Amino acid sequence: MNYLKDVLHLFFPKICITCESKLLQSEKIICTLCRHDLPMICYKDYKDNKITKAFYGRIPIEKATSFLFYRKDGKTKDLIHHLKYKGNQEIGSFIGDWFGQILANSNEFNTIDCIIPVPLHPKKQKQRGYNQLTTFGLSLSKQLKKPYIEDVLIRTSATKTQTFKQRFERFSNNGTKFSVPDKSILTNKHILLIDDVITTGATLESCCKELFTSEKIKISIVTMAYTE
């Protein structure tokens, strides 16, 4: 079996997502040099940081953090682009395992009861074929030892992709609607809401407002990236 892997690697080498150099067999998704060059966010305080403060006066979240800074041009953008638009769902697992270990070691998320993704509209998910958060969420679930639950929070309105909208338009966009058909599922729960990239936080805010219609819940937020 190892011999077969060696042969496949020789004739069909995997390349780094960000620099396109040939990966060693021990490397996954990105090469070691690019891995060390990722703009990681290293907040020690999950309750009082720049990301949590972005939601002050908007929604009462418990804590929030992200894994990488997202910039106009850079390695984070390459990773997210390949995950969302090129079907490379292994990136979600890669980030989820790495970030999940960091969060688990911090012991800051021991009190969460479940992990819930920001949902895609059914039409968009059918078109894309997957939610880019699924592999990320499943890996977080494995590391934090908490259940990953889809289809509890539902997106009920379709919007154009956020990528091509101006920042002020995203911030003022109140057209995205969500619902929680069975609110009893979340009663008395501490929810970890996950997303790919925080820009203005408008989508996460809309999700939280709907989640808060359930009784006695708490919400924390974790995302793959945060726009500087």
C-alpha positions in Angstrom: 0.0 0.0 0.0 2.8 2.4 0.9 4.5 1.5 -2.4 1.4 2.4 -4.3 1.1 5.7 -2.6 4.7 6.5 -3.4 4.0 5.7 -7.1 0.9 7.8 -7.2 2.7 10.7 -5.5 5.5 10.4 -8.0 3.2 10.7 -11.1 0.4 12.7 -9.6 2.1 15.0 -7.0 -0.1 17.3 -4.9 0.8 20.9 -4.9 0.6 23.7 -2.3 -2.7 25.7 -2.6 -0.9 29.0 -2.1 2.5 28.8 -3.8 1.9 25.8 -6.1 5.1 24.1 -5.1 5.2 20.3 -4.9 4.1 19.0 -1.5 6.1 16.4 0.3 4.2 13.3 1.3 4.2 14.5 4.9 2.6 17.8 3.9 -1.1 18.5 3.5 -2.9 21.3 1.6 0.0 23.8 1.9 3.8 23.5 2.2 5.6 23.9 5.4 7.0 27.4 4.4 3.5 28.6 3.6 2.1 27.1 6.7 4.5 29.1 8.8 3.7 32.2 6.8 -0.1 32.1 7.5 -1.4 35.2 9.2 -2.7 33.5 12.3 -4.7 35.3 14.9 -3.3 34.7 18.4 -5.8 36.1 20.8 -5.4 34.9 24.3 -8.6 36.5 25.6 -11.7 35.1 23.7 -14.1 37.4 25.6 -12.4 40.7 25.1 -10.8 41.0 21.7 -11.3 42.9 18.4 -13.7 40.3 17.0 -15.9 40.2 20.1 -15.9 44.0 20.2 -17.2 44.1 16.7 -20.5 42.8 18.0 -20.8 45.1 21.0 -24.2 46.8 21.0 -25.5 44.5 18.3 -25.8 41.0 19.8 -24.9 39.7 23.3 -22.4 37.0 22.4 -20.3 35.1 25.0 -17.0 35.1 23.1 -15.6 35.1 19.6 -12.4 34.3 17.7 -11.1 33.5 14.3 -8.1 31.5 13.0 -6.6 33.7 10.3 -6.6 37.3 9.1 -8.2 37.7 5.7 -6.6 40.2 3.4 -7.3 41.4 -0.1 -4.4 39.4 -1.4 -2.8 36.6 0.5 -2.7 33.0 1.5 -5.9 33.0 3.5 -7.8 34.3 0.5 -6.4 31.4 -1.6 -7.4 28.8 1.0 -11.0 30.1 1.3 -11.4 30.5 -2.4 -10.4 26.9 -3.1 -12.7 25.7 -0.3 -15.7 27.7 -1.4 -15.5 27.7 -5.2 -13.2 24.9 -6.3 -14.6 22.0 -4.2 -11.5 21.4 -2.1 -13.4 20.5 1.1 -10.2 19.0 2.6 -9.2 22.6 3.4 -12.1 22.8 5.9 -10.9 19.7 7.6 -7.3 21.0 7.6 -8.3 24.3 9.3 -10.8 22.7 11.6 -8.3 20.1 12.9 -5.6 22.7 13.5 -7.8 25.4 15.0 -9.9 22.9 16.9 -6.8 21.6 18.7 -5.9 25.2 19.7 -9.5 25.9 21.0 -9.6 22.5 22.8 -6.3 23.2 24.5 -7.5 26.6 25.7 -10.4 25.0 27.6 -12.4 28.2 26.7 -15.1 26.3 24.8 -15.8 23.4 27.2 -19.3 24.8 28.0 -20.7 24.8 24.5 -23.4 22.2 23.8 -23.3 22.1 20.0 -21.8 23.5 16.8 -24.1 25.1 14.2 -23.0 26.4 10.8 -24.3 29.5 9.0 -26.5 27.8 6.4 -26.5 28.3 2.7 -29.8 28.8 1.0 -31.0 25.4 -0.4 -30.7 26.7 -4.0 -27.1 27.8 -3.5 -26.2 24.6 -1.7 -27.7 22.5 -4.5 -25.8 24.6 -7.1 -22.5 24.4 -5.2 -23.0 20.8 -4.1 -22.0 21.4 -0.5 -21.8 23.9 2.4 -18.1 25.0 2.7 -18.5 24.9 6.5 -19.4 21.2 6.8 -15.9 19.7 6.9 -14.7 22.6 9.1 -17.6 22.0 11.5 -17.1 18.2 11.6 -13.4 18.7 12.4 -14.2 21.2 15.2 -16.7 18.7 16.5 -14.1 16.0 16.7 -11.5 18.2 18.4 -13.9 19.8 20.9 -16.0 16.6 21.4 -19.2 18.5 20.8 -22.0 17.6 18.3 -22.1 19.3 14.9 -25.7 20.0 13.9 -27.0 21.1 10.5 -30.6 22.0 9.5 -31.4 23.6 12.8 -30.8 27.1 11.6 -32.3 27.6 8.1 -31.6 30.3 5.5 -35.0 31.4 4.1 -33.8 34.0 1.6 -31.3 33.9 -1.2 -28.8 36.7 -1.7 -26.0 37.3 -4.2 -22.5 36.3 -3.2 -21.1 38.7 -0.6 -17.7 38.7 -2.4 -18.6 41.2 -5.0 -20.5 43.7 -2.8 -19.1 46.9 -1.4 -18.5 46.8 2.3 -21.2 49.3 3.2 -23.7 47.4 1.1 -22.9 44.2 3.1 -23.3 46.0 6.3 -26.6 47.5 5.5 -28.0 44.3 3.9 -31.0 43.3 5.9 -32.4 41.0 3.2 -30.9 37.8 4.4 -33.4 35.9 6.6 -33.0 32.9 8.8 -35.4 30.7 10.8 -35.2 28.0 13.5 -38.2 25.7 12.8 -37.9 23.8 16.1 -36.8 26.2 18.8 -37.1 23.5 21.5 -33.9 21.8 20.2 -31.8 24.8 21.3 -33.4 25.6 24.7 -30.9 26.1 27.5 -28.0 25.5 25.0 -24.7 27.2 24.6 -24.3 27.3 20.8 -21.0 27.7 18.9 -22.0 29.4 15.6 -19.4 29.0 12.8 -18.7 30.8 9.5 -15.9 31.1 7.0 -15.1 34.8 7.0 -16.2 37.7 9.1 -16.4 41.0 7.2 -18.9 43.3 8.8 -20.5 40.5 10.8 -24.0 41.3 9.4 -24.8 37.7 8.4 -23.7 36.4 11.8 -25.7 39.1 13.5 -28.8 38.0 11.6 -28.2 34.4 12.5 -27.8 35.2 16.2 -31.0 37.3 16.3 -33.0 34.4 15.0 -31.2 31.9 17.3 -32.0 34.2 20.3 -35.7 33.5 19.7 -35.1 30.2 21.4 -35.3 30.3 25.2 -32.3 30.7 27.5 -29.5 30.3 25.0 -25.9 31.5 24.8 -23.9 32.0 21.6 -20.2 32.1 20.9 -18.7 32.6 17.4 -15.8 30.9 15.7 -14.8 31.5 12.1 -11.9 30.5 9.8 -10.9 34.1 9.1 -11.5 37.7 10.0 -11.2 40.7 7.6 -8.8 43.3 8.9 
